[in-house]
Amino acid sequence: MPALVGGFKLGPRRLARVGRVRLGTKKIKKRDDGSEVKYPWEASYFVFDDPEVEAVLVSQARASDVVEVDGVAHITALDIIFPLNVIKENAEVVFSLYNSVQKCLCTSRDGITARQTNPDTGEVKEVPCLNESCPKRQASGNKKPECTEMMRMRFIIPSIPPLGVWQLDSGSTWSKGSVLGYMRTLQAEITGGQLAGIRLKLFRRSTMIPNKITKRLEQHWPLSLVANVSYDNYAERLAEARAMTYKPEDVEEFDEAPDETIIPGNGDGELEVDGPPTVDPDTGEIILAGEEPMEAEIVSDPGADQDEPVGEPPVVAPAEPPKPAPVKMVANEQVQAILKLAERTWSDQTTAASSFKTWLGQMFPGVQNVRQLTHDQAGKTIKVLQSNLDRATSVERQAKG
């Protein structure tokens, strides 16, 4: 029975959409004729329309979740909770086709039916979705598909008022695979079906991704998701989550207007590939489809298989603790080799230095300069950079036939 207040029937509860979280910004480029054109640019951090919101988040965040760009601090990780228990109601995947003025002409939420909009009359009709067989979904040469796949997320950021849902759009296949895959694992194997109310951390992780067209590795920042709870307080947090009572009709619908900071047909800067990346945990290398990580050579102890003599063990005087060997730092030849490989890996001269610095810091936390590397770290850096370039070259050769 509808709730009544002062004789008036109340409408349905509503968890309103309070804003968007973006993965990039719009930059201005001057053409040769002097005119200016705006283009989407992928950021390494989350972007908010209101700088005060970002300032609050930065003030609350750990140092490791903040990055400084051009003297301004930005947030790279968000503490979030989903309002609903069904995955697709928190993160839906849609096919969308927009015209040159960013008006949605066709969209499908299930790949079976689609809503087509006449751009002249505004008339909307339901038609069968051809999915992958649709001509608009096909790429032609270097031209990307006109109809692109988009993941729309909606979530609550508990530390930011007012209470409502934030929307984030991503066209990245890597982000989609990582986020949706973790949501399925969390719900099926950890929380016993609970998804709403679980404290989660949504963050961006630097990843070298092979460009399908140029075959070069490019640095991007796809999304990742992880439960932001410890084993000690897991039961308590799960009980809190189950106390949430939101229903789908309580939450405002997704905003179908496009996020113009998303690179059209190319997600949040990432070239679409089949599924999330596989990373060698030892070297940090990205393993392309069909390849396996190289195994380290195992050197056996030549005396390990021999039988030990039976009897009382000999009395051995306690050995003095070994003195720590001096740390051998990077050699000049290694520095030159690393810089040459980095120049080949990051071809964009305007961002190469900052991209390489970020990558190096993630390989070896605390390292900001090549000269700070040890001899062993430098050797590993050379191995990873060279291996990545070799893989990119191999992919390029296969593409050329």
Secondary structure, DSSP 8 states (H G I E B T S, - for coil): ---EETTEE-----B-EEEEEEEEEEEEEE-TTS-EEEEEEEEEEEEESSHHHHHHHHHHS-GGGEEEETTEEEE-EEEEBBS-SSHHHHEEEEEEEE-TT--EEEEESSSSEEEEE-TTT--EEEEE--GGGSGGG--BTTB--SEEEEEEEEEB-TTSSS--EEEEEE--HHHHHHHHHHHHHIIIIISTT--BT--EEEEE--EEEE-TTT--EEEE--EEEEE---STTHHHHHHHHHT----GGGB-----S--TTS-TTSSSS----SSS-EE-TTT--EE-TT-----------TTTTS----S-----------------B--HHHHHHHHHHHHHH---TTTHHHHHHHHHHHHSTT--SGGG-BHHHHHHHHHHHHHHHHHHHHHHHHHH-
